Amino acid sequence: MHPNEALFANEGFYLAFAQGDVDAMEKLWASNPSLLCVHPGWPALTTRAEVMESWARILGNPSQLQVAFHVQEVMAMGEVVAVVCYEQVGGAVMLASNWFVEEGGAVRMVGHHAGVCGNPPPLPEAKVPRLDA
Amino acid sequence: MHPNEALFANEGFYLAFAQGDVDAMEKLWASNPSLLCVHPGWPALTTRAEVMESWARILGNPSQLQVAFHVQEVMAMGEVVAVVCYEQVGGAVMLASNWFVEEGGAVRMVGHHAGVCGNPPPLPEAKVPRLDA
């Protein structure tokens, strides 16, 4: 997997998030029964069923705040690629680590861990996915 | 990689942490120039040099609090294995996701993301690495 493929999938993740697109989120994550997702302040979700249920709840919540993201770094580590992002949600900045593997020739997410970032670096160009692309 | 090999490496990680063993920590992490480490409240560290410098600082700090850990789950995802742990540090509970790959026949850490867990589940049997094994 080329790191750019993970960046593309990462962008798809935040686009699905911003658009509230549960189907896209479903397709973006790997089919593996074990997946890791940590939403800020939540306990860890460790099964595909739990992770997808959480996204359905979050994306279906009409008062869910809009998310903007800024990629800090993409890291190739053999068969796995990690993308570190800062997320701007309301007035808060979250730090997220997103993990991708190749599955059946496609790049799929296997991990997302987001938490409040106490001391964020300057974020000059936060990227807001277009809502009406 | 068998998930138990990742659990063994994960235990080695917390043992190195508890013993303040910088050399063991150095050997435990992959040799990849890009590695991901998020300490609670810190910005993300994304190079091996940064990650190792951070551990040298943390492990060399005489007032560093002792850490106990409790594995919630080990997740095999193809070539990569994730281990979710709750860490007890002083009175606080951290949620950590630890990522392992195989490198030259050995299991090595490529990612550690720890943050305060706002709403931890009950932790019946926290595991404190032995200090004088």
Chai-1 contact restraints between the chains, C-beta under 6 A:
chainA,res_idxA,chainB,res_idxB,connection_type,confidence,min_distance_angstrom,max_distance_angstrom,comment,restraint_id
A,N32,B,M77,contact,1.0,0.0,6.0,A-B,restraint_1
A,S34,B,M75,contact,1.0,0.0,6.0,A-B,restraint_2
A,L36,B,M75,contact,1.0,0.0,6.0,A-B,restraint_3
A,L36,B,A82,contact,1.0,0.0,6.0,A-B,restraint_4
A,L36,B,S97,contact,1.0,0.0,6.0,A-B,restraint_5
A,G41,B,G118,contact,1.0,0.0,6.0,A-B,restraint_6
A,P43,B,P121,contact,1.0,0.0,6.0,A-B,restraint_7
A,A44,B,V84,contact,1.0,0.0,6.0,A-B,restraint_8
A,A44,B,L95,contact,1.0,0.0,6.0,A-B,restraint_9
A,T46,B,E73,contact,1.0,0.0,6.0,A-B,restraint_10
A,E73,B,T46,contact,1.0,0.0,6.0,A-B,restraint_11
A,M75,B,S34,contact,1.0,0.0,6.0,A-B,restraint_12
A,M75,B,L36,contact,1.0,0.0,6.0,A-B,restraint_13
A,M77,B,N32,contact,1.0,0.0,6.0,A-B,restraint_14
A,M77,B,V110,contact,1.0,0.0,6.0,A-B,restraint_15
A,G78,B,V101,contact,1.0,0.0,6.0,A-B,restraint_16
A,E79,B,E79,contact,1.0,0.0,6.0,A-B,restraint_17
A,V80,B,V80,contact,1.0,0.0,6.0,A-B,restraint_18
A,A82,B,L36,contact,1.0,0.0,6.0,A-B,restraint_19
A,A82,B,G111,contact,1.0,0.0,6.0,A-B,restraint_20
A,V84,B,A44,contact,1.0,0.0,6.0,A-B,restraint_21
A,L95,B,A44,contact,1.0,0.0,6.0,A-B,restraint_22
A,S97,B,L36,contact,1.0,0.0,6.0,A-B,restraint_23
A,S97,B,H113,contact,1.0,0.0,6.0,A-B,restraint_24
A,V101,B,G78,contact,1.0,0.0,6.0,A-B,restraint_25
A,V110,B,M77,contact,1.0,0.0,6.0,A-B,restraint_26
A,G111,B,A82,contact,1.0,0.0,6.0,A-B,restraint_27
A,H113,B,S97,contact,1.0,0.0,6.0,A-B,restraint_28
A,H113,B,H113,contact,1.0,0.0,6.0,A-B,restraint_29
A,G115,B,G115,contact,1.0,0.0,6.0,A-B,restraint_30
A,G118,B,G41,contact,1.0,0.0,6.0,A-B,restraint_31
A,P121,B,P43,contact,1.0,0.0,6.0,A-B,restraint_32
